Amino acid sequence: MADNRKNRIEKTLIISGSILGIVLVILGFVPFVPIFGWSLGIIWNVLWGILDVYLCLRMLASIGIISVKKLATPRMPGISFLVGIILFTFTGNWGGMILIIAAIVQLFEQNNN
């Protein structure tokens, strides 16, 4: 029962972190709507936003929420931690912090087994 509970907590954290990451990227695009043209800063933010959405979709595919075989990755603490670091450090996306917490939960689960 404890394993099922940890697995459920881990999945909930990955789902909430990934969805929050996608929502924050979409909301982050709103101020960058080019009114007077594209600048290098806007293009840079759009590229990081696309990378963030891609990584969040990979995390959702890793737990089976979306079923795209090309996006599926194994569920490992290192992958969750790396994606969380990328999201939080480079874009300030709080979904990344939730993914880091999910990686810590995964790590404790592996150590207990």
Backbone as XML, in Angstrom:
<?xml version="1.0"?>
<chain id="A" units="angstrom">
  <residue number="1" name="MET">
    <atom name="N" x="0.815" y="-1.189" z="0.000"/>
    <atom name="CA" x="0.000" y="0.000" z="0.000"/>
    <atom name="C" x="0.865" y="1.262" z="0.000"/>
  </residue>
  <residue number="2" name="ALA">
    <atom name="N" x="1.988" y="1.212" z="0.727"/>
    <atom name="CA" x="2.863" y="2.376" z="0.772"/>
    <atom name="C" x="3.489" y="2.638" z="-0.602"/>
  </residue>
  <residue number="3" name="ASP">
    <atom name="N" x="3.821" y="1.561" z="-1.336"/>
    <atom name="CA" x="4.384" y="1.739" z="-2.675"/>
    <atom name="C" x="3.369" y="2.382" z="-3.608"/>
  </residue>
  <residue number="4" name="ASN">
    <atom name="N" x="2.119" y="1.959" z="-3.505"/>
    <atom name="CA" x="1.069" y="2.532" z="-4.340"/>
    <atom name="C" x="0.870" y="4.009" z="-4.004"/>
  </residue>
  <residue number="5" name="ARG">
    <atom name="N" x="0.965" y="4.350" z="-2.730"/>
    <atom name="CA" x="0.782" y="5.740" z="-2.313"/>
    <atom name="C" x="1.928" y="6.605" z="-2.836"/>
  </residue>
  <residue number="6" name="LYS">
    <atom name="N" x="3.167" y="6.126" z="-2.741"/>
    <atom name="CA" x="4.309" y="6.883" z="-3.257"/>
    <atom name="C" x="4.224" y="7.030" z="-4.771"/>
  </residue>
  <residue number="7" name="ASN">
    <atom name="N" x="3.788" y="5.985" z="-5.448"/>
    <atom name="CA" x="3.635" y="6.040" z="-6.898"/>
    <atom name="C" x="2.574" y="7.070" z="-7.271"/>
  </residue>
  <residue number="8" name="ARG">
    <atom name="N" x="1.490" y="7.112" z="-6.496"/>
    <atom name="CA" x="0.424" y="8.068" z="-6.760"/>
    <atom name="C" x="0.906" y="9.495" z="-6.503"/>
  </residue>
  <residue number="9" name="ILE">
    <atom name="N" x="1.683" y="9.694" z="-5.440"/>
    <atom name="CA" x="2.229" y="11.022" z="-5.146"/>
    <atom name="C" x="3.175" y="11.457" z="-6.258"/>
  </residue>
  <residue number="10" name="GLU">
    <atom name="N" x="4.020" y="10.534" z="-6.687"/>
    <atom name="CA" x="4.973" y="10.826" z="-7.762"/>
    <atom name="C" x="4.244" y="11.221" z="-9.048"/>
  </residue>
  <residue number="11" name="LYS">
    <atom name="N" x="3.234" y="10.448" z="-9.420"/>
    <atom name="CA" x="2.477" y="10.767" z="-10.641"/>
    <atom name="C" x="1.762" y="12.101" z="-10.508"/>
  </residue>
  <residue number="12" name="THR">
    <atom name="N" x="1.190" y="12.372" z="-9.336"/>
    <atom name="CA" x="0.492" y="13.639" z="-9.125"/>
    <atom name="C" x="1.451" y="14.810" z="-9.245"/>
  </residue>
  <residue number="13" name="LEU">
    <atom name="N" x="2.640" y="14.681" z="-8.690"/>
    <atom name="CA" x="3.623" y="15.755" z="-8.794"/>
    <atom name="C" x="4.077" y="15.967" z="-10.230"/>
  </residue>
  <residue number="14" name="ILE">
    <atom name="N" x="4.296" y="14.883" z="-10.968"/>
    <atom name="CA" x="4.717" y="15.019" z="-12.367"/>
    <atom name="C" x="3.612" y="15.652" z="-13.204"/>
  </residue>
  <residue number="15" name="ILE">
    <atom name="N" x="2.371" y="15.223" z="-12.980"/>
    <atom name="CA" x="1.254" y="15.804" z="-13.732"/>
    <atom name="C" x="1.101" y="17.286" z="-13.412"/>
  </residue>
  <residue number="16" name="SER">
    <atom name="N" x="1.094" y="17.628" z="-12.127"/>
    <atom name="CA" x="0.888" y="19.033" z="-11.759"/>
    <atom name="C" x="2.060" y="19.906" z="-12.204"/>
  </residue>
  <residue number="17" name="GLY">
    <atom name="N" x="3.289" y="19.403" z="-12.081"/>
    <atom name="CA" x="4.442" y="20.185" z="-12.528"/>
    <atom name="C" x="4.455" y="20.402" z="-14.025"/>
  </residue>
  <residue number="18" name="SER">
    <atom name="N" x="4.112" y="19.368" z="-14.778"/>
    <atom name="CA" x="4.112" y="19.490" z="-16.241"/>
    <atom name="C" x="2.993" y="20.404" z="-16.725"/>
  </residue>
  <residue number="19" name="ILE">
    <atom name="N" x="1.811" y="20.247" z="-16.162"/>
    <atom name="CA" x="0.692" y="21.109" z="-16.582"/>
    <atom name="C" x="0.942" y="22.552" z="-16.169"/>
  </residue>
  <residue number="20" name="LEU">
    <atom name="N" x="1.463" y="22.757" z="-14.951"/>
    <atom name="CA" x="1.798" y="24.114" z="-14.532"/>
    <atom name="C" x="2.879" y="24.701" z="-15.437"/>
  </residue>
  <residue number="21" name="GLY">
    <atom name="N" x="3.844" y="23.870" z="-15.828"/>
    <atom name="CA" x="4.887" y="24.343" z="-16.734"/>
    <atom name="C" x="4.334" y="24.794" z="-18.068"/>
  </residue>
  <residue number="22" name="ILE">
    <atom name="N" x="3.421" y="24.014" z="-18.634"/>
    <atom name="CA" x="2.825" y="24.376" z="-19.917"/>
    <atom name="C" x="1.984" y="25.640" z="-19.790"/>
  </residue>
  <residue number="23" name="VAL">
    <atom name="N" x="1.187" y="25.730" z="-18.722"/>
    <atom name="CA" x="0.331" y="26.916" z="-18.522"/>
    <atom name="C" x="1.182" y="28.167" z="-18.343"/>
  </residue>
  <residue number="24" name="LEU">
    <atom name="N" x="2.257" y="28.075" z="-17.568"/>
    <atom name="CA" x="3.102" y="29.247" z="-17.362"/>
    <atom name="C" x="3.829" y="29.665" z="-18.633"/>
  </residue>
  <residue number="25" name="VAL">
    <atom name="N" x="4.183" y="28.698" z="-19.479"/>
    <atom name="CA" x="4.804" y="29.055" z="-20.763"/>
    <atom name="C" x="3.794" y="29.780" z="-21.638"/>
  </residue>
  <residue number="26" name="ILE">
    <atom name="N" x="2.576" y="29.280" z="-21.686"/>
    <atom name="CA" x="1.542" y="29.934" z="-22.503"/>
    <atom name="C" x="1.249" y="31.336" z="-21.978"/>
  </residue>
  <residue number="27" name="LEU">
    <atom name="N" x="1.126" y="31.477" z="-20.652"/>
    <atom name="CA" x="0.893" y="32.802" z="-20.081"/>
    <atom name="C" x="2.101" y="33.714" z="-20.262"/>
  </residue>
  <residue number="28" name="GLY">
    <atom name="N" x="3.289" y="33.121" z="-20.333"/>
    <atom name="CA" x="4.491" y="33.912" z="-20.555"/>
    <atom name="C" x="4.598" y="34.461" z="-21.960"/>
  </residue>
  <residue number="29" name="PHE">
    <atom name="N" x="3.918" y="33.818" z="-22.910"/>
    <atom name="CA" x="3.949" y="34.303" z="-24.291"/>
    <atom name="C" x="3.096" y="35.551" z="-24.485"/>
  </residue>
  <residue number="30" name="VAL">
    <atom name="N" x="2.135" y="35.787" z="-23.617"/>
    <atom name="CA" x="1.205" y="36.901" z="-23.796"/>
    <atom name="C" x="1.921" y="38.254" z="-23.863"/>
  </residue>
  <residue number="31" name="PRO">
    <atom name="N" x="2.871" y="38.566" z="-22.955"/>
    <atom name="CA" x="3.528" y="39.875" z="-23.080"/>
    <atom name="C" x="4.469" y="39.988" z="-24.267"/>
  </residue>
  <residue number="32" name="PHE">
    <atom name="N" x="4.823" y="38.859" z="-24.876"/>
    <atom name="CA" x="5.787" y="38.894" z="-25.970"/>
    <atom name="C" x="5.132" y="38.881" z="-27.337"/>
  </residue>
  <residue number="33" name="VAL">
    <atom name="N" x="3.850" y="39.183" z="-27.394"/>
    <atom name="CA" x="3.188" y="39.259" z="-28.696"/>
    <atom name="C" x="3.824" y="40.431" z="-29.450"/>
  </residue>
  <residue number="34" name="PRO">
    <atom name="N" x="4.428" y="40.132" z="-30.582"/>
    <atom name="CA" x="5.171" y="41.190" z="-31.279"/>
    <atom name="C" x="4.233" y="42.214" z="-31.926"/>
  </residue>
  <residue number="35" name="ILE">
    <atom name="N" x="4.224" y="43.395" z="-31.365"/>
    <atom name="CA" x="3.408" y="44.464" z="-31.933"/>
    <atom name="C" x="4.221" y="45.229" z="-32.966"/>
  </residue>
  <residue number="36" name="PHE">
    <atom name="N" x="5.479" y="45.485" z="-32.637"/>
    <atom name="CA" x="6.323" y="46.285" z="-33.519"/>
    <atom name="C" x="7.355" y="45.451" z="-34.266"/>
  </residue>
  <residue number="37" name="GLY">
    <atom name="N" x="7.245" y="44.144" z="-34.208"/>
    <atom name="CA" x="8.193" y="43.287" z="-34.908"/>
    <atom name="C" x="8.900" y="42.339" z="-33.947"/>
  </residue>
  <residue number="38" name="TRP">
    <atom name="N" x="9.631" y="41.431" z="-34.537"/>
    <atom name="CA" x="10.344" y="40.421" z="-33.751"/>
    <atom name="C" x="11.724" y="40.927" z="-33.384"/>
  </residue>
  <residue number="39" name="SER">
    <atom name="N" x="12.110" y="40.728" z="-32.143"/>
    <atom name="CA" x="13.471" y="41.042" z="-31.717"/>
    <atom name="C" x="14.144" y="39.753" z="-31.269"/>
  </residue>
  <residue number="40" name="LEU">
    <atom name="N" x="15.424" y="39.820" z="-31.018"/>
    <atom name="CA" x="16.166" y="38.635" z="-30.611"/>
    <atom name="C" x="15.672" y="38.108" z="-29.265"/>
  </residue>
  <residue number="41" name="GLY">
    <atom name="N" x="15.307" y="38.991" z="-28.354"/>
    <atom name="CA" x="14.800" y="38.570" z="-27.051"/>
    <atom name="C" x="13.485" y="37.813" z="-27.154"/>
  </residue>
  <residue number="42" name="ILE">
    <atom name="N" x="12.609" y="38.258" z="-28.024"/>
    <atom name="CA" x="11.328" y="37.574" z="-28.207"/>
    <atom name="C" x="11.561" y="36.190" z="-28.815"/>
  </residue>
  <residue number="43" name="ILE">
    <atom name="N" x="12.433" y="36.121" z="-29.809"/>
    <atom name="CA" x="12.729" y="34.826" z="-30.440"/>
    <atom name="C" x="13.355" y="33.877" z="-29.426"/>
  </residue>
  <residue number="44" name="TRP">
    <atom name="N" x="14.253" y="34.374" z="-28.582"/>
    <atom name="CA" x="14.891" y="33.559" z="-27.555"/>
    <atom name="C" x="13.841" y="33.003" z="-26.581"/>
  </residue>
  <residue number="45" name="ASN">
    <atom name="N" x="12.920" y="33.851" z="-26.139"/>
    <atom name="CA" x="11.869" y="33.411" z="-25.214"/>
    <atom name="C" x="10.932" y="32.405" z="-25.865"/>
  </residue>
  <residue number="46" name="VAL">
    <atom name="N" x="10.627" y="32.582" z="-27.125"/>
    <atom name="CA" x="9.763" y="31.628" z="-27.826"/>
    <atom name="C" x="10.456" y="30.278" z="-27.950"/>
  </residue>
  <residue number="47" name="LEU">
    <atom name="N" x="11.758" y="30.275" z="-28.268"/>
    <atom name="CA" x="12.496" y="29.011" z="-28.373"/>
    <atom name="C" x="12.558" y="28.287" z="-27.030"/>
  </residue>
  <residue number="48" name="TRP">
    <atom name="N" x="12.821" y="29.005" z="-25.932"/>
    <atom name="CA" x="12.819" y="28.377" z="-24.609"/>
    <atom name="C" x="11.434" y="27.885" z="-24.247"/>
  </residue>
  <residue number="49" name="GLY">
    <atom name="N" x="10.403" y="28.630" z="-24.647"/>
    <atom name="CA" x="9.034" y="28.190" z="-24.374"/>
    <atom name="C" x="8.692" y="26.905" z="-25.107"/>
  </residue>
  <residue number="50" name="ILE">
    <atom name="N" x="9.123" y="26.796" z="-26.356"/>
    <atom name="CA" x="8.884" y="25.569" z="-27.114"/>
    <atom name="C" x="9.623" y="24.400" z="-26.469"/>
  </residue>
  <residue number="51" name="LEU">
    <atom name="N" x="10.865" y="24.633" z="-26.035"/>
    <atom name="CA" x="11.621" y="23.575" z="-25.348"/>
    <atom name="C" x="10.928" y="23.162" z="-24.050"/>
  </residue>
  <residue number="52" name="ASP">
    <atom name="N" x="10.415" y="24.127" z="-23.300"/>
    <atom name="CA" x="9.710" y="23.813" z="-22.050"/>
    <atom name="C" x="8.464" y="22.975" z="-22.303"/>
  </residue>
  <residue number="53" name="VAL">
    <atom name="N" x="7.683" y="23.353" z="-23.296"/>
    <atom name="CA" x="6.468" y="22.586" z="-23.600"/>
    <atom name="C" x="6.838" y="21.175" z="-24.038"/>
  </residue>
  <residue number="54" name="TYR">
    <atom name="N" x="7.871" y="21.042" z="-24.849"/>
    <atom name="CA" x="8.322" y="19.718" z="-25.302"/>
    <atom name="C" x="8.746" y="18.852" z="-24.117"/>
  </residue>
  <residue number="55" name="LEU">
    <atom name="N" x="9.519" y="19.413" z="-23.202"/>
    <atom name="CA" x="9.960" y="18.646" z="-22.039"/>
    <atom name="C" x="8.789" y="18.267" z="-21.133"/>
  </residue>
  <residue number="56" name="CYS">
    <atom name="N" x="7.845" y="19.174" z="-20.970"/>
    <atom name="CA" x="6.659" y="18.863" z="-20.149"/>
    <atom name="C" x="5.826" y="17.758" z="-20.795"/>
  </residue>
  <residue number="57" name="LEU">
    <atom name="N" x="5.692" y="17.793" z="-22.115"/>
    <atom name="CA" x="4.958" y="16.727" z="-22.800"/>
    <atom name="C" x="5.678" y="15.389" z="-22.663"/>
  </residue>
  <residue number="58" name="ARG">
    <atom name="N" x="7.008" y="15.408" z="-22.690"/>
    <atom name="CA" x="7.772" y="14.162" z="-22.479"/>
    <atom name="C" x="7.544" y="13.619" z="-21.082"/>
  </residue>
  <residue number="59" name="MET">
    <atom name="N" x="7.453" y="14.495" z="-20.100"/>
    <atom name="CA" x="7.203" y="14.038" z="-18.733"/>
    <atom name="C" x="5.797" y="13.442" z="-18.615"/>
  </residue>
  <residue number="60" name="LEU">
    <atom name="N" x="4.822" y="14.064" z="-19.263"/>
    <atom name="CA" x="3.462" y="13.514" z="-19.243"/>
    <atom name="C" x="3.406" y="12.174" z="-19.968"/>
  </residue>
  <residue number="61" name="ALA">
    <atom name="N" x="4.183" y="12.023" z="-21.035"/>
    <atom name="CA" x="4.211" y="10.753" z="-21.758"/>
    <atom name="C" x="4.918" y="9.672" z="-20.953"/>
  </residue>
  <residue number="62" name="SER">
    <atom name="N" x="5.842" y="10.064" z="-20.084"/>
    <atom name="CA" x="6.579" y="9.064" z="-19.310"/>
    <atom name="C" x="5.707" y="8.366" z="-18.276"/>
  </residue>
  <residue number="63" name="ILE">
    <atom name="N" x="4.637" y="9.024" z="-17.844"/>
    <atom name="CA" x="3.746" y="8.375" z="-16.873"/>
    <atom name="C" x="2.460" y="7.887" z="-17.519"/>
  </residue>
  <residue number="64" name="GLY">
    <atom name="N" x="2.351" y="8.037" z="-18.817"/>
    <atom name="CA" x="1.225" y="7.462" z="-19.540"/>
    <atom name="C" x="-0.001" y="8.344" z="-19.651"/>
  </residue>
  <residue number="65" name="ILE">
    <atom name="N" x="0.121" y="9.630" z="-19.358"/>
    <atom name="CA" x="-1.028" y="10.531" z="-19.480"/>
    <atom name="C" x="-1.346" y="10.778" z="-20.947"/>
  </residue>
  <residue number="66" name="ILE">
    <atom name="N" x="-0.328" y="10.995" z="-21.748"/>
    <atom name="CA" x="-0.524" y="11.078" z="-23.191"/>
    <atom name="C" x="0.220" y="9.895" z="-23.800"/>
  </residue>
  <residue number="67" name="SER">
    <atom name="N" x="-0.314" y="9.372" z="-24.862"/>
    <atom name="CA" x="0.292" y="8.166" z="-25.437"/>
    <atom name="C" x="0.864" y="8.464" z="-26.821"/>
  </residue>
  <residue number="68" name="VAL">
    <atom name="N" x="2.073" y="8.975" z="-26.810"/>
    <atom name="CA" x="2.831" y="9.202" z="-28.033"/>
    <atom name="C" x="4.129" y="8.436" z="-27.852"/>
  </residue>
  <residue number="69" name="LYS">
    <atom name="N" x="4.320" y="7.395" z="-28.647"/>
    <atom name="CA" x="5.465" y="6.515" z="-28.447"/>
    <atom name="C" x="6.796" y="7.237" z="-28.624"/>
  </residue>
  <residue number="70" name="LYS">
    <atom name="N" x="6.841" y="8.236" z="-29.480"/>
    <atom name="CA" x="8.097" y="8.940" z="-29.708"/>
    <atom name="C" x="8.460" y="9.852" z="-28.538"/>
  </residue>
  <residue number="71" name="LEU">
    <atom name="N" x="7.492" y="10.218" z="-27.718"/>
    <atom name="CA" x="7.762" y="11.082" z="-26.578"/>
    <atom name="C" x="8.040" y="10.310" z="-25.295"/>
  </residue>
  <residue number="72" name="ALA">
    <atom name="N" x="7.717" y="9.026" z="-25.269"/>
    <atom name="CA" x="7.834" y="8.258" z="-24.036"/>
    <atom name="C" x="9.294" y="8.136" z="-23.600"/>
  </residue>
  <residue number="73" name="THR">
    <atom name="N" x="9.536" y="8.424" z="-22.334"/>
    <atom name="CA" x="10.850" y="8.286" z="-21.735"/>
    <atom name="C" x="10.701" y="7.452" z="-20.470"/>
  </residue>
  <residue number="74" name="PRO">
    <atom name="N" x="11.757" y="6.802" z="-20.034"/>
    <atom name="CA" x="11.637" y="6.035" z="-18.795"/>
    <atom name="C" x="11.468" y="6.970" z="-17.596"/>
  </residue>
  <residue number="75" name="ARG">
    <atom name="N" x="10.764" y="6.477" z="-16.594"/>
    <atom name="CA" x="10.555" y="7.271" z="-15.380"/>
    <atom name="C" x="11.728" y="7.037" z="-14.438"/>
  </residue>
  <residue number="76" name="MET">
    <atom name="N" x="12.649" y="7.976" z="-14.445"/>
    <atom name="CA" x="13.828" y="7.882" z="-13.595"/>
    <atom name="C" x="13.993" y="9.203" z="-12.859"/>
  </residue>
  <residue number="77" name="PRO">
    <atom name="N" x="14.512" y="9.158" z="-11.634"/>
    <atom name="CA" x="14.679" y="10.416" z="-10.889"/>
    <atom name="C" x="15.605" y="11.401" z="-11.593"/>
  </residue>
  <residue number="78" name="GLY">
    <atom name="N" x="16.627" y="10.890" z="-12.265"/>
    <atom name="CA" x="17.567" y="11.776" z="-12.948"/>
    <atom name="C" x="16.916" y="12.583" z="-14.054"/>
  </residue>
  <residue number="79" name="ILE">
    <atom name="N" x="16.011" y="11.949" z="-14.782"/>
    <atom name="CA" x="15.333" y="12.645" z="-15.878"/>
    <atom name="C" x="14.396" y="13.717" z="-15.329"/>
  </residue>
  <residue number="80" name="SER">
    <atom name="N" x="13.621" y="13.367" z="-14.301"/>
    <atom name="CA" x="12.724" y="14.354" z="-13.691"/>
    <atom name="C" x="13.513" y="15.518" z="-13.114"/>
  </residue>
  <residue number="81" name="PHE">
    <atom name="N" x="14.637" y="15.210" z="-12.473"/>
    <atom name="CA" x="15.469" y="16.257" z="-11.873"/>
    <atom name="C" x="16.052" y="17.168" z="-12.945"/>
  </residue>
  <residue number="82" name="LEU">
    <atom name="N" x="16.557" y="16.586" z="-14.031"/>
    <atom name="CA" x="17.149" y="17.376" z="-15.111"/>
    <atom name="C" x="16.114" y="18.275" z="-15.778"/>
  </residue>
  <residue number="83" name="VAL">
    <atom name="N" x="14.948" y="17.725" z="-16.065"/>
    <atom name="CA" x="13.890" y="18.537" z="-16.677"/>
    <atom name="C" x="13.463" y="19.645" z="-15.719"/>
  </residue>
  <residue number="84" name="GLY">
    <atom name="N" x="13.352" y="19.328" z="-14.436"/>
    <atom name="CA" x="12.993" y="20.346" z="-13.446"/>
    <atom name="C" x="14.025" y="21.449" z="-13.355"/>
  </residue>
  <residue number="85" name="ILE">
    <atom name="N" x="15.307" y="21.085" z="-13.395"/>
    <atom name="CA" x="16.378" y="22.093" z="-13.355"/>
    <atom name="C" x="16.325" y="22.983" z="-14.589"/>
  </residue>
  <residue number="86" name="ILE">
    <atom name="N" x="16.112" y="22.376" z="-15.751"/>
    <atom name="CA" x="16.043" y="23.174" z="-16.987"/>
    <atom name="C" x="14.864" y="24.138" z="-16.930"/>
  </residue>
  <residue number="87" name="LEU">
    <atom name="N" x="13.698" y="23.639" z="-16.525"/>
    <atom name="CA" x="12.524" y="24.506" z="-16.473"/>
    <atom name="C" x="12.690" y="25.621" z="-15.451"/>
  </residue>
  <residue number="88" name="PHE">
    <atom name="N" x="13.196" y="25.286" z="-14.276"/>
    <atom name="CA" x="13.260" y="26.292" z="-13.212"/>
    <atom name="C" x="14.424" y="27.255" z="-13.392"/>
  </residue>
  <residue number="89" name="THR">
    <atom name="N" x="15.586" y="26.759" z="-13.740"/>
    <atom name="CA" x="16.771" y="27.612" z="-13.803"/>
    <atom name="C" x="16.747" y="28.558" z="-14.997"/>
  </residue>
  <residue number="90" name="PHE">
    <atom name="N" x="16.467" y="28.030" z="-16.161"/>
    <atom name="CA" x="16.608" y="28.853" z="-17.362"/>
    <atom name="C" x="15.382" y="29.705" z="-17.663"/>
  </residue>
  <residue number="91" name="THR">
    <atom name="N" x="14.208" y="29.291" z="-17.212"/>
    <atom name="CA" x="13.012" y="30.078" z="-17.531"/>
    <atom name="C" x="12.266" y="30.554" z="-16.296"/>
  </residue>
  <residue number="92" name="GLY">
    <atom name="N" x="12.670" y="30.131" z="-15.109"/>
    <atom name="CA" x="11.988" y="30.548" z="-13.890"/>
    <atom name="C" x="10.609" y="29.943" z="-13.748"/>
  </residue>
  <residue number="93" name="ASN">
    <atom name="N" x="10.386" y="28.831" z="-14.414"/>
    <atom name="CA" x="9.080" y="28.182" z="-14.426"/>
    <atom name="C" x="8.921" y="27.347" z="-13.154"/>
  </residue>
  <residue number="94" name="TRP">
    <atom name="N" x="7.882" y="27.631" z="-12.362"/>
    <atom name="CA" x="7.674" y="26.942" z="-11.089"/>
    <atom name="C" x="7.255" y="25.499" z="-11.268"/>
  </residue>
  <residue number="95" name="GLY">
    <atom name="N" x="6.826" y="25.115" z="-12.445"/>
    <atom name="CA" x="6.556" y="23.713" z="-12.712"/>
    <atom name="C" x="7.825" y="22.879" z="-12.585"/>
  </residue>
  <residue number="96" name="GLY">
    <atom name="N" x="8.962" y="23.488" z="-12.864"/>
    <atom name="CA" x="10.240" y="22.818" z="-12.710"/>
    <atom name="C" x="10.537" y="22.466" z="-11.265"/>
  </residue>
  <residue number="97" name="MET">
    <atom name="N" x="10.154" y="23.338" z="-10.332"/>
    <atom name="CA" x="10.373" y="23.050" z="-8.919"/>
    <atom name="C" x="9.538" y="21.846" z="-8.474"/>
  </residue>
  <residue number="98" name="ILE">
    <atom name="N" x="8.332" y="21.741" z="-8.995"/>
    <atom name="CA" x="7.489" y="20.587" z="-8.662"/>
    <atom name="C" x="8.095" y="19.316" z="-9.240"/>
  </residue>
  <residue number="99" name="LEU">
    <atom name="N" x="8.679" y="19.392" z="-10.430"/>
    <atom name="CA" x="9.343" y="18.221" z="-11.014"/>
    <atom name="C" x="10.589" y="17.824" z="-10.224"/>
  </residue>
  <residue number="100" name="ILE">
    <atom name="N" x="11.282" y="18.790" z="-9.647"/>
    <atom name="CA" x="12.427" y="18.471" z="-8.788"/>
    <atom name="C" x="11.945" y="17.727" z="-7.543"/>
  </residue>
  <residue number="101" name="ILE">
    <atom name="N" x="10.836" y="18.159" z="-6.964"/>
    <atom name="CA" x="10.265" y="17.460" z="-5.806"/>
    <atom name="C" x="9.839" y="16.052" z="-6.203"/>
  </residue>
  <residue number="102" name="ALA">
    <atom name="N" x="9.266" y="15.893" z="-7.408"/>
    <atom name="CA" x="8.893" y="14.559" z="-7.889"/>
    <atom name="C" x="10.120" y="13.670" z="-8.033"/>
  </residue>
  <residue number="103" name="ALA">
    <atom name="N" x="11.242" y="14.239" z="-8.466"/>
    <atom name="CA" x="12.480" y="13.462" z="-8.590"/>
    <atom name="C" x="12.970" y="13.008" z="-7.222"/>
  </residue>
  <residue number="104" name="ILE">
    <atom name="N" x="12.824" y="13.860" z="-6.218"/>
    <atom name="CA" x="13.231" y="13.481" z="-4.862"/>
    <atom name="C" x="12.355" y="12.351" z="-4.344"/>
  </residue>
  <residue number="105" name="VAL">
    <atom name="N" x="11.049" y="12.419" z="-4.607"/>
    <atom name="CA" x="10.139" y="11.340" z="-4.204"/>
    <atom name="C" x="10.514" y="10.042" z="-4.925"/>
  </residue>
  <residue number="106" name="GLN">
    <atom name="N" x="10.833" y="10.134" z="-6.212"/>
    <atom name="CA" x="11.254" y="8.952" z="-6.972"/>
    <atom name="C" x="12.536" y="8.358" z="-6.394"/>
  </residue>
  <residue number="107" name="LEU">
    <atom name="N" x="13.457" y="9.223" z="-6.005"/>
    <atom name="CA" x="14.730" y="8.773" z="-5.453"/>
    <atom name="C" x="14.512" y="8.030" z="-4.129"/>
  </residue>
  <residue number="108" name="PHE">
    <atom name="N" x="13.658" y="8.566" z="-3.258"/>
    <atom name="CA" x="13.345" y="7.883" z="-2.011"/>
    <atom name="C" x="12.644" y="6.562" z="-2.259"/>
  </residue>
  <residue number="109" name="GLU">
    <atom name="N" x="11.792" y="6.525" z="-3.274"/>
    <atom name="CA" x="11.098" y="5.276" z="-3.608"/>
    <atom name="C" x="12.078" y="4.216" z="-4.068"/>
  </residue>
  <residue number="110" name="GLN">
    <atom name="N" x="13.065" y="4.606" z="-4.878"/>
    <atom name="CA" x="14.063" y="3.645" z="-5.348"/>
    <atom name="C" x="14.940" y="3.146" z="-4.195"/>
  </residue>
  <residue number="111" name="ASN">
    <atom name="N" x="15.280" y="4.032" z="-3.262"/>
    <atom name="CA" x="16.122" y="3.631" z="-2.149"/>
    <atom name="C" x="15.415" y="2.698" z="-1.194"/>
  </residue>
  <residue number="112" name="ASN">
    <atom name="N" x="14.080" y="2.822" z="-1.088"/>
    <atom name="CA" x="13.331" y="1.951" z="-0.203"/>
    <atom name="C" x="13.128" y="0.561" z="-0.793"/>
  </residue>
  <residue number="113" name="ASN">
    <atom name="N" x="13.192" y="0.446" z="-2.121"/>
    <atom name="CA" x="12.994" y="-0.856" z="-2.765"/>
    <atom name="C" x="14.247" y="-1.616" z="-2.907"/>
  </residue>
</chain>
